[in-house]
C-alpha cells in the first residue's frame, strides 16, 4: 500500500506547477478549498496537511463542461463532488 502524499497548501501548489508551469491555480484557491472542508485535512501541529493527489483530482474534476453558447461571459459552473 502506497502512502498518500500529505502536503501543505504551498507544497501542493509546487506539485501542480511542476506538471503545469503556467497554471492559473493559486495558493489562495487551494487554501479556500482546504478551509471550506471540501478536502480532508490532517493536522500535524499547526500545519494543515492534505493528500496532494486528492486535491489535484478534485481540482481536475470540479468543473463540468458546458457548450460555450450556454455560458455567459465570466460565468463558471461548479459541480458538487
N, C-alpha and C positions, 0 to 999 in steps of 0.2 A: 504494500500500500504506500503510495507516494504521499508525502506531507504537503499540505496546502502551502502556497507561497504567501504567508502572512506578512503584510507590509503596511507602512504608514501611508497616508494620502500622498505625501511627497514622492515616496518610492513607487507607488502605483503610477503616478504621472510620468516618472522616469521610464518605467517599463513601456508605457504607451508610446512615449516619444522615441524609444528605441525602434519600435515597429513602424512608427509614422512620425518622422521628424517635423512634418508640417501640420500636425494635429491641431484642431481648434479646441480640444478638450482642455479645460483649465483646472487648476488646483481648487479654485472656488467651487466649481461644479462638482468635483469629486467630494469635497468636504460637505457640500449640501446633501449629496446622496447618503453619505455616512450619517450626518446629523438628523436626517429625516427618517432614519430607520429602514430605508429601502435595502440597505446592505448590512448583513450581520456584522457586529463588531466584537472583538475580543480585547479586553483591557489588559495591558501589561504595564502596571504602574499608572502613569499619567498618559501613556500612549494608547491611541486607538488603532488597533490592527485589523485589517480586513484581508480577505482572501483575494489576492490580485486577480486571479483568473475569474472568479465570480464577478468581480467589479467590471472587468473587461467584457465578459459575456453579457452582463446587464446593460452596459452602455451600447454594445453592438445590437441588442435586441429591443431596446427601449422605444424605438420609433417605428411606426408602421408606414409602409409605402402607400402613398395615395397618388392617384393620377394628378399631374400638375394642373389640369384645368379645374380640379375640385378644391384647390388650395389657394387661399387669398395670400397676397404678398406678406411675408413676415410671420405667417401662421405656421405653428409646429403642432402636430397632433401626437400626443404621447399616449401610449397604451399601458395598461396595468399588466404587470407580470407577476 
